[in-house]
């Protein structure tokens, strides 16, 4: 039976979960920034590379919308990433007037390395959990993510 059918959620628990998630996100963000300090890339550039990897080539306007940045800010971001051979601008084969941002091998390499370091960090933290706790955490995180994406 779902929680809503049995009883009202305890708002103290909801507040505590929200706070824990916020703190966890902050720690992950800080650790990620520390990891990026060894690369010629800024945190916003890393986010842009991740979007390009997940969604494929896109225009600067599309990338701006995904990152909630101004078009001009995203243009500057792409200029710097292009200069460092992380991305390149390519003309859309279906419409030569449209320019798309394409992720290059160097950008892929950085993403792979940083994500691996993040996973290693999480693996180290999870050493203090039992395998049952890890499975439960995994299932609940997946469910929470699914519910949030649905709303």
Secondary structure as the mmCIF struct_conf table of DSSP 4:
data_model
#
loop_
_struct_conf.conf_type_id
_struct_conf.id
_struct_conf.beg_label_comp_id
_struct_conf.beg_label_asym_id
_struct_conf.beg_label_seq_id
_struct_conf.end_label_comp_id
_struct_conf.end_label_asym_id
_struct_conf.end_label_seq_id
HELX_RH_AL_P HELX_RH_AL_P1 UNK A 3 UNK A 6
HELX_LH_PP_P HELX_LH_PP_P1 UNK A 8 UNK A 10
HELX_RH_AL_P HELX_RH_AL_P2 UNK A 11 UNK A 36
TURN_TY1_P TURN_TY1_P1 UNK A 37 UNK A 40
HELX_RH_AL_P HELX_RH_AL_P3 UNK A 43 UNK A 55
BEND BEND1 UNK A 57 UNK A 57
STRN STRN1 UNK A 58 UNK A 58
HELX_RH_AL_P HELX_RH_AL_P4 UNK A 60 UNK A 67
TURN_TY1_P TURN_TY1_P2 UNK A 68 UNK A 68
HELX_RH_AL_P HELX_RH_AL_P5 UNK A 71 UNK A 83
TURN_TY1_P TURN_TY1_P3 UNK A 84 UNK A 85
BEND BEND2 UNK A 86 UNK A 86
STRN STRN2 UNK A 87 UNK A 91
BEND BEND3 UNK A 93 UNK A 94
TURN_TY1_P TURN_TY1_P4 UNK A 96 UNK A 97
STRN STRN3 UNK A 99 UNK A 103
HELX_RH_AL_P HELX_RH_AL_P6 UNK A 105 UNK A 126
TURN_TY1_P TURN_TY1_P5 UNK A 127 UNK A 128
BEND BEND4 UNK A 129 UNK A 129
HELX_RH_AL_P HELX_RH_AL_P7 UNK A 131 UNK A 149
TURN_TY1_P TURN_TY1_P6 UNK A 150 UNK A 150
#
